[in-house]
Amino acid sequence: MQFALATGWLLPQEWLRTLIFHGLAEAVVGLILIEHLFRTVAEDSRWNIKPLCLALLFQFGFDIYLFSDAVMFNRIDGDALTVRGFVHATTVPLLMLSTERSKDWTSKIRLSQKAAFHSVTLLFSGVYLLFMAGVGYYVRYFGGEWGHAFQLALFVVGMLVLGILLVSGSMQAKLKVLVGKHFFRYRYDYREEWLRFTQTLTTLDSPQSMGEHVIRGLANMVESPAGALWLRNSTQDYFYQNASWNLPECTGKELVNSSLCQFLIASGWVINLEEYRCFPARYNGLEIPEWLSELPNAWLIVPLMVGSEIQGFVILASSRTPINVNWEVNDLLRTAGCQAASFLAKMQATEALLEVRKFDAFNKMSAFVVHDLKNIVTQLSLMLKNAERHSGNPEFQQDMLMTVDHAVERMRQLMLQLREGAKPPGGICGVNLAEVIQRIQKDKISQGRSLEVRIDDQLIARGHDERLERVLGHLVQNALDASPPDGKVWISVERKNDKAAVEVGDNGHGMSKEFIRDRLFKPFQSTKEAGMGIGAYESAQYIRELGGEMLVDSELGQGTRITIYLPLFVIRTESDLREREVA
């Protein structure tokens, strides 16, 4: 910039003023930063930075004088510009004094391996380009008539070769090893390695891809281009290949009590197969299985340990560049293997939990079906018992046919629901509660039991006709079972605001408060000796699905009253337009 200012008559006037304002802004910002640094530094450190701040103060102060004068008079003071370098040079002793007072400032500088790697890559590229430029210069001036063409062809080929080298995995691996070996005490930047490995494990496309992510994460640590994962089978008897990356599929199986597995469990070592072939005595009688010897380029065996148990192991292929597998590499792979094993164990536990939940849902559905089949069998058994006395009664025969047809249809729906997990067909519609209750009353009378019915209003509730009949019939049957043969059981219907209130009551043995609070409406909980508690649970679930609620009032020895509130099914006979016209 000083050269440009000195030769300002060669530059356009606008560019000259831009350079002057730029220099003035730099000086002002520099003074602000110096003041901020001196004001915010700790008291015990000001003695160290006083020479530095003083030197920078003189430098930026002189620049402010120089550029301010240039702004006011629209010219550069040649004398001031000439001595500018001398003024800056006189402050060098102050800078050196400040450096001497703070000898440990270099220890606070940390160069990451990534920055060193990219710096070495740029340096290598620069040296390569300078070499190619020198060769091109020679070809251009000593190549005769074809010199220019040769230079252009050499430039294209050189850039192509440089691009291939920069994207080559082997070349990148060699540079990383070079940087880690000659510029740093430790080969790995553990923070970067751990973040990258964790990111690799947590980035899952699907649970099935977890194995490949484990292989890739471990392989990237040692520049390995391929690998395979062996996990325990479901019976825990042997290990099999669960996933592979750039390796052919292997059908070999390794028993849990084999020499390889027992060695991994006992030692937890990372097995270096190249070292094993040269010095087998170091591995205390370890025997490598035949299938592993035939695996191409097998190099390292990394155990996946969860505590003292082995979850599996990963076999890595030979690296892209020679790597000395020392204690640092072994410790990193062992630690990463433990983390990978934890991820795999968590994934397997999640899959097992999902499978258990599926079986639990199936078992629960089966319990519902068994409960309904029990009711159907009871109904058919009662019909057969009465058939001996009323076999010649035409009305009984007609009623028997209807009962059998109804039982067959219900069993067909139950089998469909058990097979497909489907809900009963048909959407929610209006159900005439009076008709449902009358059918229940008729059914109980045919069984020889009496049921008192009180219907104050003809109400239409939301729901499925058959399912509501099953729910109310179950509650009535529970009331009959809880009452003596001459006991009183009733069912009533009345309107409460915008809902229908259906009450089922009896004067039977009742239920305790603890049972109502802790066990009622839960599956497999019942006061009956042979009961399963499924009917009450299913009834409560269905009432909640409809948007209703079920209230229970019971005392031991006094009986039970269950009140169901169902939303009404409103049928509109006039349009909103007519209502607005009337209004």
TILOZA-314957 format. One record per residue (C-alpha): residue in one letter; x, y, z. Coordinates in steps of 0.5 Angstrom, whole numbers, padded with zeros to 4 digits, always signed. Layout:
% TILOZA-314957
aXYZ
...
//
This chain:
% TILOZA-314957
m+0000+0000+0000
q+0006+0005+0001
f+0008+0004-0006
a+0001+0005-0008
l+0001+0012-0004
a+0008+0014-0006
t+0006+0013-0014
g-0001+0016-0013
w+0000+0020-0019
l-0001+0014-0023
l-0007+0012-0020
p-0014+0015-0021
q-0016+0020-0016
e-0022+0015-0013
w-0017+0010-0012
l-0012+0014-0008
r-0018+0017-0003
t-0020+0010-0002
l-0013+0007+0000
i-0012+0013+0005
f-0019+0012+0008
h-0017+0005+0009
g-0011+0006+0012
l-0014+0011+0017
a-0020+0006+0019
e-0014+0001+0020
a-0011+0006+0025
v-0017+0008+0029
v-0019+0001+0030
g-0012-0001+0032
l-0012+0004+0037
i-0019+0002+0040
l-0017-0006+0040
i-0011-0004+0044
e-0015+0000+0049
h-0020-0006+0050
l-0014-0011+0051
f-0010-0006+0056
r-0017-0005+0060
t-0019-0012+0060
v-0013-0016+0061
a-0012-0018+0069
e-0008-0014+0073
d-0002-0019+0074
s-0001-0019+0066
r-0001-0012+0065
w+0007-0011+0066
n+0008-0016+0061
i+0004-0013+0055
k+0006-0006+0057
p+0011-0005+0052
l+0007-0009+0047
c+0001-0004+0048
l+0006+0002+0048
a+0009+0000+0041
l+0003-0001+0038
l+0000+0006+0040
f+0006+0009+0037
q+0005+0006+0030
f-0002+0007+0030
g-0002+0014+0032
f+0003+0016+0027
d-0001+0013+0022
i-0007+0017+0024
y-0003+0023+0023
l+0000+0021+0016
f-0007+0019+0014
s-0011+0025+0017
d-0006+0030+0014
a-0008+0026+0007
v-0015+0027+0008
m-0015+0034+0010
f-0010+0037+0004
n-0012+0031-0001
r-0005+0029-0002
i+0001+0025+0001
d+0006+0028+0006
g+0012+0025+0002
d+0017+0026+0008
a+0012+0023+0013
l+0011+0017+0008
t+0019+0016+0008
v+0020+0016+0015
r+0014+0011+0017
g+0018+0005+0016
f+0023+0008+0021
v+0018+0010+0026
h+0015+0003+0026
a+0022+0000+0026
t+0024+0004+0032
t+0018+0000+0036
v+0021-0007+0035
p+0025-0007+0041
l+0019-0006+0045
l+0016-0012+0042
m+0022-0016+0043
l+0022-0014+0050
s+0014-0016+0051
t+0016-0022+0048
e+0021-0023+0053
r+0017-0022+0059
s+0012-0027+0056
k+0016-0033+0054
d+0010-0038+0055
w+0006-0035+0050
t+0008-0040+0045
s+0005-0046+0049
k-0002-0043+0049
i-0002-0044+0041
r-0005-0050+0039
l-0005-0053+0032
s-0010-0058+0030
q-0008-0064+0026
k-0014-0062+0021
a-0010-0055+0020
a-0003-0059+0020
f-0006-0064+0014
h-0009-0058+0010
s-0003-0054+0011
v+0002-0060+0009
t-0003-0061+0003
l-0003-0054+0000
l+0005-0054+0001
f+0005-0060-0003
s+0001-0058-0008
g+0005-0051-0009
v+0011-0055-0009
y+0008-0059-0015
l+0006-0053-0019
l+0012-0050-0018
f+0016-0056-0021
m+0011-0056-0027
a+0012-0049-0028
g+0019-0050-0029
v+0018-0056-0033
g+0013-0052-0037
y+0018-0046-0038
y+0024-0050-0040
v+0019-0054-0045
r+0016-0047-0048
y+0023-0044-0049
f+0027-0050-0051
g+0022-0054-0055
g+0022-0050-0062
e+0016-0049-0066
w+0012-0054-0061
g+0014-0051-0055
h+0007-0047-0054
a+0003-0054-0055
f+0008-0058-0051
q+0007-0053-0045
l-0001-0053-0046
a-0001-0060-0046
l+0004-0061-0040
f-0001-0056-0036
v-0007-0060-0037
v-0003-0067-0035
g+0000-0064-0029
m-0007-0061-0026
l-0010-0068-0028
v-0005-0071-0024
l-0005-0066-0018
g-0013-0067-0018
i-0012-0075-0018
l-0007-0074-0012
l-0012-0070-0008
v-0018-0074-0008
s-0014-0081-0007
g-0015-0084-0001
s-0008-0087-0001
m-0005-0081-0002
q-0009-0077+0004
a-0008-0083+0008
k+0000-0082+0007
l-0001-0075+0009
k-0005-0076+0015
v+0001-0081+0018
l+0006-0076+0016
v+0003-0071+0019
g+0001-0075+0026
k+0008-0078+0026
h+0013-0072+0025
f+0009-0066+0027
f+0005-0068+0034
r+0007-0072+0040
y+0000-0077+0039
r-0002-0079+0032
y-0009-0078+0033
d-0013-0072+0035
y-0018-0075+0040
r-0023-0070+0040
e-0024-0070+0033
e-0024-0078+0032
w-0029-0079+0038
l-0034-0074+0035
r-0033-0077+0028
f-0034-0084+0031
t-0040-0082+0035
q-0043-0078+0029
t-0042-0084+0024
l-0046-0089+0029
t-0051-0084+0031
t-0053-0083+0023
l-0057-0089+0022
d-0061-0090+0015
s-0065-0096+0018
p-0063-0101+0024
q-0060-0106+0019
s-0055-0101+0017
m-0052-0100+0024
g-0047-0106+0023
e-0044-0102+0017
h-0043-0096+0021
v-0040-0099+0026
i-0035-0102+0021
r-0034-0096+0017
g-0033-0092+0024
l-0027-0097+0026
a-0024-0097+0019
n-0023-0090+0018
m-0019-0089+0025
v-0014-0094+0021
e-0015-0092+0014
s-0018-0099+0013
p-0022-0099+0006
a-0026-0105+0008
g-0028-0110+0014
a-0034-0114+0016
l-0038-0115+0023
w-0039-0122+0027
l-0045-0122+0032
r-0048-0127+0036
n-0054-0131+0034
s-0060-0131+0038
t-0058-0138+0041
q-0052-0135+0043
d-0048-0141+0041
y-0044-0138+0035
f-0042-0132+0032
y-0044-0130+0024
q-0042-0125+0019
n-0048-0120+0020
a-0045-0114+0016
s-0040-0113+0011
w-0036-0107+0008
n-0033-0108+0001
l-0031-0115+0003
p-0034-0121+0000
e-0039-0125+0004
c-0037-0130+0009
t-0041-0136+0011
g-0036-0138+0017
k-0038-0139+0024
e-0034-0138+0030
l-0036-0142+0036
v-0037-0138+0043
n-0032-0143+0046
s-0027-0143+0040
s-0020-0141+0041
l-0021-0134+0038
c-0027-0132+0042
q-0024-0134+0049
f-0017-0130+0047
l-0022-0124+0046
i-0026-0125+0052
a-0020-0126+0056
s-0015-0121+0054
g-0019-0116+0050
w-0014-0115+0046
v-0014-0112+0038
i-0011-0118+0034
n-0006-0116+0029
l-0006-0122+0024
e+0001-0119+0021
e+0004-0119+0028
y+0001-0126+0029
r+0004-0129+0023
c+0011-0127+0025
f+0011-0127+0032
p+0005-0132+0034
a+0008-0134+0041
r+0006-0127+0043
y-0001-0129+0043
n-0001-0135+0048
g-0003-0141+0043
l-0008-0137+0040
e-0011-0141+0034
i-0014-0137+0028
p-0020-0141+0024
e-0019-0143+0017
w-0024-0139+0015
l-0021-0133+0017
s-0014-0135+0014
e-0018-0135+0007
l-0021-0128+0008
p-0017-0123+0003
n-0013-0118+0007
a-0015-0119+0014
w-0011-0115+0018
l-0014-0113+0025
i-0019-0116+0029
v-0023-0111+0034
p-0027-0114+0040
l-0033-0111+0042
m-0034-0112+0049
v-0039-0110+0054
g-0036-0110+0061
s-0033-0117+0061
e-0038-0120+0055
i-0036-0120+0048
q-0042-0118+0043
g-0038-0119+0037
f-0032-0117+0033
v-0030-0113+0027
i-0025-0116+0022
l-0021-0110+0018
a-0017-0110+0012
s-0010-0108+0011
s-0010-0100+0011
r-0008-0096+0005
t-0002-0094+0008
p+0003-0098+0012
i+0001-0096+0020
n+0005-0098+0026
v+0000-0101+0030
n+0003-0099+0037
w-0001-0098+0044
e-0004-0092+0042
v-0008-0095+0036
n-0009-0101+0040
d-0012-0097+0046
l-0016-0092+0041
l-0019-0098+0037
r-0021-0102+0044
t-0025-0096+0047
a-0028-0095+0040
g-0030-0102+0040
c-0033-0102+0047
q-0037-0096+0045
a-0040-0099+0039
a-0042-0105+0043
s-0046-0101+0047
f-0049-0098+0041
l-0051-0105+0038
a-0053-0108+0045
k-0058-0102+0045
m-0060-0103+0038
q-0061-0111+0040
a-0065-0109+0046
t-0070-0104+0043
e-0071-0110+0037
a-0073-0115+0043
l-0077-0110+0046
l-0081-0108+0040
e-0082-0116+0039
v-0084-0117+0046
r-0089-0111+0045
k-0092-0114+0039
f-0093-0121+0042
d-0096-0117+0048
a-0101-0114+0043
f-0103-0121+0040
n-0104-0124+0047
k-0108-0118+0049
m-0112-0119+0043
s-0113-0127+0044
a-0115-0126+0051
f-0121-0121+0048
v-0123-0126+0043
v-0123-0132+0049
h-0127-0128+0053
d-0132-0127+0048
l-0132-0134+0046
k-0133-0136+0053
n-0140-0132+0053
i-0142-0135+0046
v-0140-0142+0049
t-0144-0141+0055
q-0150-0138+0051
l-0150-0144+0046
s-0149-0149+0052
l-0156-0146+0056
m-0159-0147+0049
l-0158-0154+0049
k-0160-0155+0056
n-0167-0152+0054
a-0167-0156+0048
e-0169-0162+0052
r-0175-0159+0054
h-0177-0155+0049
s-0175-0159+0043
g-0182-0159+0040
n-0184-0152+0041
p-0184-0148+0034
e-0182-0141+0038
f-0176-0144+0041
q-0174-0148+0035
q-0174-0141+0031
d-0171-0137+0037
m-0165-0143+0037
l-0164-0142+0030
m-0163-0134+0031
t-0158-0135+0037
v-0154-0140+0033
d-0154-0135+0027
h-0152-0130+0031
a-0146-0134+0035
v-0143-0136+0028
e-0143-0129+0026
r-0140-0126+0032
m-0135-0132+0032
r-0133-0130+0024
q-0132-0123+0026
l-0128-0125+0032
m-0123-0130+0028
l-0123-0124+0023
q-0120-0119+0028
l-0115-0124+0031
r-0112-0126+0024
e-0112-0118+0022
g-0112-0114+0028
a-0118-0110+0025
k-0123-0107+0029
p-0131-0109+0027
p-0133-0106+0021
g-0137-0100+0020
g-0136-0093+0023
i-0140-0090+0029
c-0147-0089+0028
g-0153-0088+0032
v-0155-0093+0036
n-0162-0094+0039
l-0161-0095+0047
a-0168-0097+0048
e-0168-0103+0043
v-0161-0105+0045
i-0163-0106+0052
q-0170-0109+0050
r-0166-0115+0047
i-0161-0115+0053
q-0167-0116+0057
k-0170-0122+0053
d-0164-0125+0053
k-0163-0125+0060
i-0170-0128+0061
s-0169-0133+0056
q-0163-0135+0061
g-0168-0135+0067
r-0166-0129+0070
s-0170-0122+0071
l-0168-0115+0069
e-0172-0109+0071
v-0172-0104+0066
r-0173-0097+0066
i-0173-0092+0060
d-0175-0085+0061
d-0173-0083+0054
q-0172-0086+0047
l-0165-0084+0046
i-0160-0085+0040
a-0153-0085+0042
r-0146-0085+0038
g-0143-0092+0037
h-0144-0099+0034
d-0150-0103+0035
e-0147-0109+0036
r-0141-0107+0041
l-0145-0103+0045
e-0150-0109+0046
r-0144-0113+0048
v-0141-0108+0053
l-0148-0107+0056
g-0150-0114+0056
h-0143-0115+0060
l-0144-0110+0065
v-0151-0113+0066
q-0148-0121+0066
n-0143-0118+0072
a-0149-0115+0076
l-0153-0122+0075
d-0147-0126+0077
a-0145-0122+0083
s-0153-0122+0086
p-0156-0128+0089
p-0162-0132+0084
d-0167-0127+0088
g-0163-0121+0088
k-0165-0115+0084
v-0161-0112+0078
w-0164-0106+0074
i-0162-0102+0068
s-0164-0095+0066
v-0163-0090+0061
e-0165-0082+0062
r-0162-0076+0059
k-0157-0072+0062
n-0156-0065+0059
d-0153-0067+0052
k-0151-0074+0054
a-0155-0081+0055
a-0154-0084+0062
v-0154-0091+0062
e-0154-0094+0070
v-0153-0102+0071
g-0154-0103+0078
d-0155-0109+0083
n-0156-0111+0090
g-0150-0116+0090
h-0144-0117+0094
g-0140-0111+0091
m-0133-0109+0091
s-0128-0105+0096
k-0125-0098+0094
e-0118-0101+0094
f-0121-0106+0088
i-0124-0100+0084
r-0118-0096+0085
d-0113-0101+0084
r-0115-0107+0080
l-0122-0105+0076
f-0122-0104+0069
k-0115-0107+0068
p-0114-0114+0064
f-0113-0120+0068
q-0116-0117+0074
s-0123-0120+0077
t-0127-0121+0083
k-0130-0128+0080
e-0126-0134+0081
a-0126-0136+0074
g-0126-0129+0071
m-0121-0126+0067
g-0123-0118+0067
i-0122-0118+0060
g-0130-0116+0059
a-0129-0110+0064
y-0123-0107+0061
e-0125-0108+0054
s-0132-0104+0056
a-0128-0098+0059
q-0124-0098+0053
y-0129-0097+0048
i-0133-0092+0052
r-0127-0088+0052
e-0126-0089+0045
l-0133-0086+0044
g-0132-0080+0048
g-0136-0082+0054
e-0134-0084+0061
m-0136-0090+0066
l-0137-0088+0074
v-0137-0094+0079
d-0140-0093+0086
s-0140-0100+0090
e-0140-0102+0097
l-0138-0109+0100
g-0145-0112+0101
q-0149-0107+0099
g-0148-0108+0091
t-0146-0104+0085
r-0148-0098+0081
i-0144-0097+0074
t-0146-0091+0070
i-0144-0090+0063
y-0145-0083+0060
l-0145-0083+0052
p-0145-0078+0047
l-0152-0077+0044
f-0152-0078+0036
v-0156-0071+0034
i-0160-0072+0027
r-0161-0065+0024
t-0167-0064+0020
e-0167-0057+0018
s-0161-0053+0015
d-0157-0048+0018
l-0160-0043+0012
r-0167-0044+0015
e-0165-0043+0022
r-0161-0036+0020
e-0168-0034+0016
v-0172-0035+0022
a-0167-0031+0027
//
